Amino acid sequence: MKTKPISTPYDWLDRGLASIHKANWYRSTQTIASKAGTIANVDGREMLMFASNNYLGLAGDRRLIDAAINATEKYGTGSTGSRLVTGHLALHEELETAIADLKNTESALVFSSGYLANLGAISAIVGQRDLVLGDEYNHSCLKKGAVMSGTTALNYLHLNLADLTAKLQQHRANYRRCLITTDSVFSMDGDLTPLREIMDLATEYDCMVLVDEAHGTGVFGDRGGGLTNALGIQQDLIQVGTLSKALGSLGGYVAGSAKLIDYLRNRAATWIYTTGLSPADTGAAIAAIKIVKTEGDRRQQLWQNLELVKQGLQDLGIEAIAYDSPIIAINVGDIAETIQMANHLRDRGIFAPAIRPPTVPTARIRITLMATHTAEQIQKLLQCFS
């Protein structure tokens, strides 16, 4: 007599994983056993790193390491509680003051990650009677924040001001408040939002604007304040960003008016109900902001490296989606071919993995540059593409 296989409530996981493998969407971690920099030990092999968001090379900078150690020695390893209970440190206030100065805003609020900053800010300032209009290529946390808020959330075509205008004309009058959300630098394509024009539309249609400067902070502007700094935008808007990319630490922030920040302290659930940022991360971020504001040569070197790669790829007849930022996306399209190209690079000591759906609509090789990449390292990358 045959026994019926025992089923469990988790059997669907096997089918789910099989579907992921079949679609070539399966991903796994790759262990890095070295300090952040242009050379990394990946799964036991030394490789050139062209996939890190460490744009200014600060994640391995001795000054940030020392600042993290000093903060830990003074405050301990953890902040021990939520900021409204026991976790609010003098160090957090110092960091928030530094961020507000960097972003040229009245105030700032530090979260435990950039993802939490966007979720908390969006879900706190809009609700069921409101409208969120977001670029279709916005980061996941912007889209999830709109979903959490319970608003009517609509996407407009990527960088398409005409489509955004049409949606404002059609829908704005039907809602109490409207929030336009956009990345400043789009993380998977490397192109830039038309922020000045968006601000003009926001004024015309009485909208708030939230811009995610995750990949712009430290990179753009004469003092590293981001795209808003580079464009000289003085209008009132909500700026969100991370401390984990060009600033080489961990955490996120919201910067804006004093009234906005005071409101978020009382309404942003992802800030209220989570432990404050660790002393080490906070101290490192403070040190990074000081460097970003005073060492403009790092940004200059980063842009020089971008020009080297741009010229080299164009000489090879390889086109990228954009050359507007240190993110260079080579759109291959076919998933299997993209994986093959990433393996080709990996075999030759270049770490620049394939980025595939569902993360992006089309598969591509995503290269990210650092100010600390040497001309020789860049030439090796180009040789591998040739």
C-alpha positions as CSV (number, residue, x, y, z in Angstrom):
1,M,0.0,0.0,0.0
2,K,1.4,3.4,-1.1
3,T,1.7,6.0,1.6
4,K,0.6,9.5,0.7
5,P,3.5,11.9,0.8
6,I,3.3,14.1,3.9
7,S,2.6,17.7,2.9
8,T,3.4,20.8,4.9
9,P,2.3,24.4,4.8
10,Y,5.8,25.2,3.3
11,D,5.7,23.0,0.3
12,W,5.0,26.0,-1.9
13,L,8.6,27.1,-1.3
14,D,10.0,24.4,-3.6
15,R,7.7,25.4,-6.4
16,G,8.6,29.1,-5.8
17,L,12.3,28.5,-6.0
18,A,11.9,26.3,-9.1
19,S,10.1,29.1,-10.8
20,I,12.8,31.6,-9.9
21,H,15.5,29.2,-11.3
22,K,13.5,28.7,-14.5
23,A,13.2,32.4,-15.2
24,N,17.0,32.9,-14.6
25,W,16.1,35.2,-11.7
26,Y,17.9,33.2,-9.0
27,R,20.5,35.1,-7.0
28,S,22.8,34.2,-4.2
29,T,25.3,36.0,-2.0
30,Q,29.0,36.2,-2.7
31,T,31.3,36.5,0.3
32,I,33.7,39.4,0.5
33,A,36.5,39.0,3.0
34,S,38.4,42.2,2.7
35,K,38.2,45.9,3.6
36,A,36.1,48.1,1.3
37,G,38.1,49.4,-1.6
38,T,39.0,49.0,-5.3
39,I,40.4,45.5,-4.7
40,A,38.2,42.9,-3.0
41,N,38.6,39.3,-1.9
42,V,35.4,37.7,-3.4
43,D,34.8,34.1,-2.5
44,G,38.5,33.6,-1.8
45,R,39.7,35.3,-5.0
46,E,41.2,38.8,-5.4
47,M,39.2,40.9,-7.9
48,L,38.9,44.5,-9.0
49,M,35.7,45.9,-7.5
50,F,33.4,47.7,-10.0
51,A,30.1,47.0,-8.3
52,S,30.4,49.0,-5.0
53,N,28.4,52.2,-4.1
54,N,31.5,53.4,-2.2
55,Y,31.8,56.2,-4.7
56,L,34.4,58.3,-2.9
57,G,36.3,55.4,-1.4
58,L,35.5,56.5,2.2
59,A,34.2,53.1,3.5
60,G,37.8,52.0,4.0
61,D,39.2,55.4,4.9
62,R,41.3,55.3,8.1
63,R,39.6,58.5,9.4
64,L,36.1,56.9,9.3
65,I,37.5,53.8,11.0
66,D,39.0,55.8,13.8
67,A,35.8,57.8,14.2
68,A,33.8,54.6,14.5
69,I,36.2,53.2,17.1
70,N,36.2,56.4,19.1
71,A,32.4,56.6,19.1
72,T,32.2,53.0,20.2
73,E,34.7,53.5,23.1
74,K,32.6,56.5,24.3
75,Y,29.1,55.2,23.8
76,G,29.4,51.5,23.5
77,T,28.4,49.2,20.6
78,G,24.7,50.0,20.5
79,S,22.3,52.9,21.2
80,T,20.2,50.4,23.3
81,G,16.7,51.7,22.4
82,S,14.5,53.8,20.3
83,R,15.4,57.4,20.0
84,L,12.3,58.5,21.9
85,V,13.2,56.3,24.9
86,T,16.9,55.6,25.6
87,G,18.5,55.6,22.2
88,H,18.9,59.4,21.5
89,L,22.6,60.2,21.7
90,A,24.4,63.5,21.6
91,L,26.2,62.0,18.6
92,H,22.9,61.7,16.7
93,E,22.2,65.4,17.2
94,E,25.7,66.2,15.9
95,L,25.1,64.1,12.8
96,E,21.7,65.6,12.1
97,T,23.1,69.1,12.4
98,A,25.9,68.1,9.9
99,I,23.4,66.6,7.5
100,A,21.2,69.7,7.6
101,D,24.2,71.9,6.9
102,L,25.3,69.6,4.0
103,K,21.8,69.6,2.5
104,N,21.2,73.3,3.2
105,T,18.0,72.6,5.1
106,E,16.6,73.8,8.5
107,S,16.8,70.3,10.1
108,A,17.3,66.6,9.5
109,L,16.4,63.3,11.1
110,V,18.5,60.1,11.0
111,F,17.0,56.7,10.5
112,S,18.6,53.3,10.8
113,S,18.6,52.9,7.0
114,G,17.7,54.8,3.8
115,Y,14.9,52.3,3.1
116,L,13.3,53.0,6.5
117,A,13.7,56.8,5.9
118,N,11.6,56.6,2.8
119,L,9.0,54.2,4.2
120,G,8.6,56.4,7.3
121,A,8.5,59.7,5.6
122,I,6.1,58.9,2.8
123,S,3.7,56.9,5.0
124,A,3.7,59.8,7.6
125,I,2.9,62.7,5.2
126,V,0.2,61.2,2.9
127,G,-2.8,58.9,3.4
128,Q,-5.9,57.5,1.9
129,R,-7.2,60.9,0.7
130,D,-4.0,61.7,-1.1
131,L,-2.1,61.0,-4.4
132,V,1.5,59.9,-4.9
133,L,3.0,60.3,-8.4
134,G,6.3,58.5,-8.8
135,D,8.8,57.9,-11.6
136,E,8.3,54.3,-12.8
137,Y,12.0,53.5,-12.1
138,N,11.9,54.8,-8.6
139,H,13.7,52.7,-6.0
140,S,11.6,50.0,-4.2
141,C,11.4,51.9,-0.9
142,L,9.7,54.9,-2.6
143,K,7.1,52.6,-4.1
144,K,6.7,50.6,-0.9
145,G,6.3,53.8,1.1
146,A,3.4,54.9,-1.1
147,V,1.7,51.4,-0.7
148,M,2.2,51.6,3.1
149,S,0.5,55.0,3.2
150,G,-2.7,53.8,1.6
151,T,-2.7,56.5,-1.0
152,T,-3.6,56.3,-4.6
153,A,-0.2,55.7,-6.1
154,L,0.4,56.2,-9.8
155,N,3.6,55.9,-11.8
156,Y,4.6,58.3,-14.6
157,L,6.9,57.2,-17.4
158,H,10.6,57.4,-16.6
159,L,11.8,61.0,-16.8
160,N,8.8,61.9,-18.8
161,L,7.6,65.4,-17.8
162,A,4.8,65.3,-20.4
163,D,3.3,62.2,-18.8
164,L,3.7,63.6,-15.3
165,T,2.0,66.8,-16.4
166,A,-0.9,64.8,-18.0
167,K,-1.4,62.8,-14.8
168,L,-1.4,66.0,-12.7
169,Q,-4.0,67.6,-15.0
170,Q,-6.2,64.5,-14.8
171,H,-5.9,63.6,-11.1
172,R,-4.6,66.4,-8.9
173,A,-7.9,68.1,-8.3
174,N,-9.4,64.9,-6.9
175,Y,-7.1,64.6,-3.9
176,R,-6.4,66.5,-0.7
177,R,-2.6,66.4,-1.0
178,C,-0.2,65.3,-3.8
179,L,3.3,64.1,-3.4
180,I,5.7,63.7,-6.3
181,T,8.5,61.2,-5.6
182,T,11.7,60.6,-7.6
183,D,15.2,59.4,-7.3
184,S,17.8,62.1,-8.0
185,V,20.2,59.5,-9.5
186,F,18.5,56.3,-10.7
187,S,20.4,53.5,-9.1
188,M,20.2,51.0,-12.0
189,D,20.4,53.3,-15.0
190,G,22.6,56.1,-13.7
191,D,20.6,58.8,-15.2
192,L,19.3,62.0,-13.5
193,T,15.8,63.3,-12.8
194,P,14.8,66.7,-14.3
195,L,14.4,68.1,-10.8
196,R,14.1,71.8,-11.7
197,E,11.2,71.0,-14.0
198,I,9.5,68.8,-11.4
199,M,9.8,71.6,-8.9
200,D,8.1,74.0,-11.3
201,L,5.2,71.5,-11.8
202,A,4.9,71.0,-8.1
203,T,4.5,74.8,-7.7
204,E,1.9,75.0,-10.5
205,Y,-0.1,72.1,-9.1
206,D,0.4,72.6,-5.4
207,C,2.3,69.4,-4.7
208,M,5.0,68.3,-2.3
209,V,8.2,66.8,-3.7
210,L,10.3,64.1,-2.1
211,V,13.6,63.4,-3.8
212,D,15.8,60.4,-2.9
213,E,19.4,61.5,-3.0
214,A,20.8,58.1,-2.1
215,H,23.2,58.0,-5.0
216,G,23.6,61.8,-5.2
217,T,24.7,62.7,-1.7
218,G,28.5,63.3,-1.6
219,V,28.8,62.9,-5.4
220,F,27.1,66.0,-6.8
221,G,27.4,69.7,-5.9
222,D,30.3,71.9,-5.0
223,R,30.2,70.6,-1.4
224,G,28.7,67.2,-2.0
225,G,25.2,68.2,-1.1
226,G,23.7,66.1,-3.9
227,L,21.8,67.0,-7.1
228,T,19.7,69.6,-5.2
229,N,23.0,71.3,-4.3
230,A,24.3,71.0,-7.8
231,L,21.2,72.6,-9.3
232,G,21.0,75.3,-6.7
233,I,17.4,74.5,-5.8
234,Q,16.1,76.7,-3.0
235,Q,12.4,75.7,-3.1
236,D,11.0,73.7,-0.2
237,L,11.2,70.0,-0.7
238,I,11.8,66.8,1.2
239,Q,15.2,65.3,0.8
240,V,15.9,61.7,1.7
241,G,19.2,59.9,1.4
242,T,21.6,57.3,2.8
243,L,24.8,57.3,4.8
244,S,25.8,54.0,3.3
245,K,27.0,54.9,-0.2
246,A,29.4,57.8,-0.8
247,L,29.4,58.5,2.9
248,G,30.8,55.0,3.6
249,S,28.7,54.3,6.8
250,L,25.2,53.0,7.4
251,G,21.8,54.7,8.0
252,G,19.5,57.1,6.3
253,Y,18.1,60.6,6.7
254,V,15.3,63.0,5.9
255,A,16.3,66.6,5.5
256,G,13.8,69.5,5.2
257,S,12.0,72.2,7.2
258,A,12.1,72.2,11.0
259,K,8.3,71.7,11.0
260,L,8.6,68.6,8.7
261,I,11.3,67.0,10.9
262,D,9.3,67.8,14.1
263,Y,6.3,66.1,12.5
264,L,8.2,63.0,11.5
265,R,9.6,62.6,15.0
266,N,6.0,62.1,16.1
267,R,4.5,60.3,13.1
268,A,7.2,58.3,11.2
269,A,6.7,54.7,12.5
270,T,10.0,53.5,11.1
271,W,11.8,56.0,13.2
272,I,9.7,55.8,16.4
273,Y,9.6,52.1,16.7
274,T,13.2,51.1,16.0
275,T,16.5,51.3,17.7
276,G,18.7,54.3,17.1
277,L,21.6,54.2,14.7
278,S,24.7,52.6,16.3
279,P,27.4,54.9,17.7
280,A,30.0,53.5,15.3
281,D,27.9,54.2,12.2
282,T,27.0,57.6,13.5
283,G,30.6,58.6,14.3
284,A,31.8,57.3,10.9
285,A,29.1,59.3,9.1
286,I,30.0,62.5,10.9
287,A,33.6,62.1,9.8
288,A,32.6,61.4,6.2
289,I,30.5,64.5,5.9
290,K,33.5,66.6,7.1
291,I,35.6,65.0,4.4
292,V,33.0,65.4,1.7
293,K,32.6,69.1,2.4
294,T,36.3,69.9,2.4
295,E,37.9,67.5,-0.1
296,G,36.4,68.4,-3.4
297,D,39.3,66.7,-5.2
298,R,37.7,63.3,-4.5
299,R,34.7,64.3,-6.5
300,Q,36.9,65.7,-9.2
301,Q,38.8,62.5,-9.5
302,L,35.6,60.5,-9.6
303,W,34.4,62.6,-12.6
304,Q,37.7,62.1,-14.3
305,N,37.4,58.3,-13.9
306,L,33.9,58.5,-15.4
307,E,35.3,60.3,-18.4
308,L,38.0,57.7,-18.9
309,V,35.4,54.9,-18.9
310,K,33.0,56.8,-21.1
311,Q,35.7,57.4,-23.7
312,G,37.0,53.8,-23.5
313,L,33.5,52.2,-23.9
314,Q,32.6,54.5,-26.8
315,D,35.9,53.7,-28.6
316,L,34.8,50.0,-28.3
317,G,31.4,50.8,-29.7
318,I,29.7,49.9,-26.4
319,E,26.9,52.3,-25.4
320,A,25.7,52.8,-21.8
321,I,22.2,54.0,-20.8
322,A,23.7,57.2,-19.5
323,Y,27.0,58.8,-18.4
324,D,25.5,61.2,-16.0
325,S,26.8,59.6,-12.8
326,P,29.3,57.1,-11.5
327,I,26.7,54.4,-12.3
328,I,27.2,53.0,-15.9
329,A,24.6,50.5,-17.0
330,I,25.3,48.5,-20.2
331,N,21.9,47.3,-21.3
332,V,22.3,43.8,-22.7
333,G,18.7,42.8,-22.6
334,D,18.9,39.0,-22.8
335,I,19.3,37.5,-19.4
336,A,21.5,34.5,-20.4
337,E,23.8,36.7,-22.4
338,T,24.1,39.2,-19.6
339,I,25.0,36.4,-17.2
340,Q,27.6,35.1,-19.7
341,M,29.1,38.6,-19.9
342,A,29.3,38.9,-16.1
343,N,31.0,35.5,-16.0
344,H,33.5,36.6,-18.7
345,L,34.4,39.7,-16.6
346,R,34.6,37.6,-13.4
347,D,36.9,35.1,-15.1
348,R,39.3,38.0,-15.8
349,G,39.2,39.4,-12.3
350,I,36.5,42.0,-12.7
351,F,33.6,42.1,-10.2
352,A,30.7,43.7,-12.1
353,P,27.7,41.3,-11.7
354,A,24.7,41.0,-13.9
355,I,21.6,42.9,-12.8
356,R,18.4,41.1,-13.8
357,P,14.7,41.2,-13.5
358,P,12.8,41.6,-11.3
359,T,15.3,44.2,-10.0
360,V,15.3,45.9,-13.4
361,P,13.0,45.7,-16.4
362,T,15.9,44.6,-18.7
363,A,19.1,42.7,-17.8
364,R,22.3,44.8,-17.8
365,I,25.9,44.9,-16.5
366,R,26.0,47.7,-13.9
367,I,29.4,49.3,-13.4
368,T,30.0,51.6,-10.5
369,L,33.1,53.8,-10.2
370,M,35.1,55.0,-7.2
371,A,37.3,58.1,-6.9
372,T,40.0,55.6,-5.8
373,H,40.1,53.6,-9.0
374,T,43.4,54.0,-10.7
375,A,43.8,54.6,-14.5
376,E,45.5,51.2,-14.7
377,Q,42.5,49.5,-13.0
378,I,40.1,51.2,-15.4
379,Q,42.2,50.2,-18.4
380,K,42.0,46.6,-17.2
381,L,38.2,46.9,-17.1
382,L,38.1,48.3,-20.7
383,Q,40.5,45.5,-21.9
384,C,38.1,42.9,-20.6
385,F,35.2,44.5,-22.6
386,S,37.3,44.6,-25.7
